[in-house]
């Protein structure tokens, strides 16, 4: 059930010889649950479905399989309840040049159509990789996320211990799609940011390290604050709020701010001034009754996991807790 294959083998009296797999079709929804206990720890807890096609040829010598094979997955689904992640529409074709050394040809491609990592919805993704023994070499990985793209280049790790640190470039990220992760300052926002974020992957999940996001030159953003005295007015001395009541009114009345400058910097382990993050914001309220510009830098000092909404039990963590 769930398996169809056609092949042949020629063996000598010692049980060694050659083999050829003309075609094979395996339903992982049926078979992976049986195979998982004998798989590597990194994949043993996964829920995997999809149709695998395989072919290949080679030898059986000294109890070892040699030769080459091609394996393809279509319409796959991969889920990890422990890591709160899933990927839909998974597909790949892997050309294994040497089964004995587990080496593939360069430029293998793994794709998916949609997914989720913890609280973050993912769009389509593409990973270009090469396998060489227990080493995985990723030339380029791109993921559609937050309405933009995250790209990572030149990452290498072991299949026995899939841990790595990489700097991910972020392009065209829609701040409106990130509001739910940010401190409870904004009710809604629009505008696109570019920048980078350092990511570390270990047995516990993915940690966010240092990073920076900023508006592109000449592309303003619109921000609407929570309609109550909030982080802006509450952080200012009463005398300043009295002299410049526009900030308090902007928050309490929900008047949007058009930002010409917006810069967000994460330094989880702290910078030379003891800040773990800062936000620079410059612009004007859209209400023409407000005459003056607003130019603010908000400094954060202290654990970022108490400020951002990832959650204490999340697999998406902030470094330097």
HELIX and SHEET records of a PDB file:
HELIX    1   1 UNK A   28  UNK A   35  1                                   8    
HELIX    2   2 UNK A   36  UNK A   38  5                                   3    
HELIX    3   3 UNK A   41  UNK A   44  1                                   4    
HELIX    4   4 UNK A  175  UNK A  177  5                                   3    
HELIX    5   5 UNK A  179  UNK A  181  5                                   3    
HELIX    6   6 UNK A  231  UNK A  234  1                                   4    
HELIX    7   7 UNK A  238  UNK A  243  1                                   6    
HELIX    8   8 UNK A  246  UNK A  253  1                                   8    
HELIX    9   9 UNK A  304  UNK A  306  5                                   3    
SHEET    1   A 6 UNK A   3  UNK A  11  0                                        
SHEET    2   A 6 UNK A  17  UNK A  27 -1                                        
SHEET    3   A 6 UNK A  47  UNK A  61 -1                                        
SHEET    4   A 6 UNK A  64  UNK A  80 -1                                        
SHEET    5   A 6 UNK A  85  UNK A  98 -1                                        
SHEET    6   A 6 UNK A 103  UNK A 104 -1                                        
SHEET    1   B 8 UNK A   3  UNK A  11  0                                        
SHEET    2   B 8 UNK A  17  UNK A  27 -1                                        
SHEET    3   B 8 UNK A  47  UNK A  61 -1                                        
SHEET    4   B 8 UNK A  64  UNK A  80 -1                                        
SHEET    5   B 8 UNK A  85  UNK A  98 -1                                        
SHEET    6   B 8 UNK A 108  UNK A 112 -1                                        
SHEET    7   B 8 UNK A 120  UNK A 132 -1                                        
SHEET    8   B 8 UNK A 114  UNK A 117 -1                                        
SHEET    1   C15 UNK A   3  UNK A  11  0                                        
SHEET    2   C15 UNK A  17  UNK A  27 -1                                        
SHEET    3   C15 UNK A  47  UNK A  61 -1                                        
SHEET    4   C15 UNK A  64  UNK A  80 -1                                        
SHEET    5   C15 UNK A  85  UNK A  98 -1                                        
SHEET    6   C15 UNK A 108  UNK A 112 -1                                        
SHEET    7   C15 UNK A 120  UNK A 132 -1                                        
SHEET    8   C15 UNK A 135  UNK A 145 -1                                        
SHEET    9   C15 UNK A 148  UNK A 158 -1                                        
SHEET   10   C15 UNK A 164  UNK A 174 -1                                        
SHEET   11   C15 UNK A 192  UNK A 202 -1                                        
SHEET   12   C15 UNK A 205  UNK A 215 -1                                        
SHEET   13   C15 UNK A 257  UNK A 266 -1                                        
SHEET   14   C15 UNK A 221  UNK A 225 -1                                        
SHEET   15   C15 UNK A 186  UNK A 190 -1                                        
SHEET    1   D13 UNK A   3  UNK A  11  0                                        
SHEET    2   D13 UNK A  17  UNK A  27 -1                                        
SHEET    3   D13 UNK A  47  UNK A  61 -1                                        
SHEET    4   D13 UNK A  64  UNK A  80 -1                                        
SHEET    5   D13 UNK A  85  UNK A  98 -1                                        
SHEET    6   D13 UNK A 108  UNK A 112 -1                                        
SHEET    7   D13 UNK A 120  UNK A 132 -1                                        
SHEET    8   D13 UNK A 135  UNK A 145 -1                                        
SHEET    9   D13 UNK A 148  UNK A 158 -1                                        
SHEET   10   D13 UNK A 164  UNK A 174 -1                                        
SHEET   11   D13 UNK A 192  UNK A 202 -1                                        
SHEET   12   D13 UNK A 205  UNK A 215 -1                                        
SHEET   13   D13 UNK A 316  UNK A 318  1                                        
SHEET    1   E15 UNK A   3  UNK A  11  0                                        
SHEET    2   E15 UNK A  17  UNK A  27 -1                                        
SHEET    3   E15 UNK A  47  UNK A  61 -1                                        
SHEET    4   E15 UNK A  64  UNK A  80 -1                                        
SHEET    5   E15 UNK A  85  UNK A  98 -1                                        
SHEET    6   E15 UNK A 108  UNK A 112 -1                                        
SHEET    7   E15 UNK A 120  UNK A 132 -1                                        
SHEET    8   E15 UNK A 135  UNK A 145 -1                                        
SHEET    9   E15 UNK A 148  UNK A 158 -1                                        
SHEET   10   E15 UNK A 164  UNK A 174 -1                                        
SHEET   11   E15 UNK A 192  UNK A 202 -1                                        
SHEET   12   E15 UNK A 205  UNK A 215 -1                                        
SHEET   13   E15 UNK A 257  UNK A 266 -1                                        
SHEET   14   E15 UNK A 277  UNK A 285 -1                                        
SHEET   15   E15 UNK A 294  UNK A 300 -1                                        
END                                                                             
